Amino acid sequence: MATQETAVQSGGSRVTRFFREVKSEMKKVSWPNKKELISHTGVVFVAVIFVSILIWFCDTAFAKMLEVILR
């Protein structure tokens, strides 16, 4: 019985230690300010739109080529 109680206690302290370390690491994070956040969000939107158009173009081109081949 003693070993099970010890395991539970050490497991609980490990969880507590983990969350303490997470809190400590989160304080070290360099968070962006509002201007940087808006700028980076814009870059992501533009990149997503660009990649979406590129995928659409490739899909359309391959579909047309496949259509020509299968005729």
C-alpha positions in Angstrom: 0.0 0.0 0.0 2.8 2.4 0.8 4.2 2.3 -2.7 0.8 3.1 -4.3 0.4 6.1 -2.0 3.9 7.3 -2.8 3.3 7.0 -6.5 0.1 9.0 -6.2 1.8 11.7 -4.2 4.8 11.9 -6.6 2.4 11.9 -9.6 0.5 14.8 -8.1 3.6 16.8 -7.4 4.8 16.2 -10.9 1.6 17.7 -12.3 1.9 20.7 -10.0 5.5 21.1 -11.0 4.6 20.9 -14.7 2.0 23.7 -14.4 4.5 25.8 -12.4 7.0 25.4 -15.1 4.5 26.2 -17.8 3.6 29.4 -16.0 7.3 30.3 -15.8 7.8 29.7 -19.5 4.8 31.7 -20.5 6.2 34.7 -18.7 9.3 34.4 -21.0 7.2 34.5 -24.2 7.6 37.7 -26.3 4.0 38.5 -27.1 3.3 40.7 -30.2 1.8 44.2 -29.7 -1.4 45.1 -31.5 0.3 46.6 -34.6 2.5 43.5 -35.1 -0.5 41.2 -34.6 -2.6 43.0 -37.2 0.4 43.0 -39.6 1.1 39.3 -39.2 -2.6 38.4 -39.5 -2.7 40.3 -42.8 0.3 38.4 -44.1 -1.3 35.1 -43.2 -4.5 36.0 -45.0 -2.7 37.1 -48.1 -0.6 33.8 -48.1 -3.8 31.7 -47.6 -5.5 33.5 -50.5 -2.4 33.1 -52.7 -2.0 29.4 -52.0 -5.7 28.8 -52.5 -5.6 30.4 -55.9 -2.5 28.4 -56.8 -4.1 25.1 -55.8 -7.3 26.1 -57.7 -5.2 26.8 -60.8 -3.3 23.5 -60.6 -6.4 21.6 -60.0 -8.2 23.2 -63.0 -5.1 22.6 -65.2 -4.8 18.9 -64.2 -8.5 18.4 -64.7 -8.4 19.8 -68.2 -5.3 17.7 -69.0 -7.0 14.6 -67.7 -10.1 15.4 -69.7 -8.0 15.8 -72.9 -6.2 12.5 -72.2 -9.4 10.5 -71.6 -11.2 11.7 -74.7 
